[in-house]
């Protein structure tokens, strides 16, 4: 009996010791397995090679590295967005994420209805009061915003340096403030390296449908190429597919947006201005896991690796070393505050 008691005591000591041992870099299952995250994609869902795919990658990385459980919902029509968010909130998710500015009103309303649930909105649209002051989101809602103007500044400088013309082009989707940030940064980058260059600016429309009109994108791009533009930066969702088609047809160049869009027109995509939605989504989830989530406005720019431009084996032959070096210098100047990039039209 005495030997049995000694054996039981030894086993208890070993068990207690193991409770404090975790593999290096591994998540603690007891602390992290309980975190459930819900993600509602924007229209288009997975496979958009843009926002939705970025959000998916960030959530999947969190599932792998942080041990969270993620549920994805792909809405059909507009009304499905709100019902998808509401379903996830009602199920008791610790974090509910809406992907795209169009979720702003729904997220704001649900954050007020479910004060104990955390919410995050990619490209959440912050409102202003009558005095021009920012109206903060609810305390349990994180507005994940990007300094698109900073990444756009760099591709604008690239377009001017490599366009071999005094004209560069910009095709926007919906004509509203979010896309104006792309235009403003792009124009500032062009003017920084070529003060006498002209930026030809056109938009596909004034409603969200302007982001899903490749025919209009091609029409606008062909018009710009015919005016002497050799490089066009698009910030227009799938409307940009028409811009790429026009680039192929004319043998000129286009610049992609949000994600690396090289595969849309190999050889005709100079670069892409990328928004690291994956990093922003991962950051929001990690804040919940580490119990340091707070609502408010989170900005992701060059310093936070929230925006940038593509430079890899696919396009490095199009970008001479001297141009690459100039762009990297401009990038560091922006990060250091020596260059302030405008985020509204001048």
Secondary structure, DSSP 8 states (H G I E B T S, - for coil): -HHHHHHHHHHHHHHHHHTT---TT---HHHHTT-EEEEEE-TT-TT-SSHHHHHHHHHHHHHHHH--EEEEEE--STHHHHHHHHHHHHTT-SEEEEESGGGHHHHHHHHHH-TTSEEEEET---EE-TTS-EE---TTEEEEEE-HHHHHHHHHHHHHHHSSSSEEEEEEEE-SHHHHHHHHHHHHHHHHH-TT-EEEEEEEESSGGGGS-HHHHHHHHHHHHHTT--EEEEE-GGGHHHHHHHHHHHT-EEEEEES--GGGSTTTEEEEEEE-HHHHHHHHHHHHHTT----EEEEE-TTTTSEEE--STTTGGGS-HHHHHHHHHHHHHHHHTSS---SS--
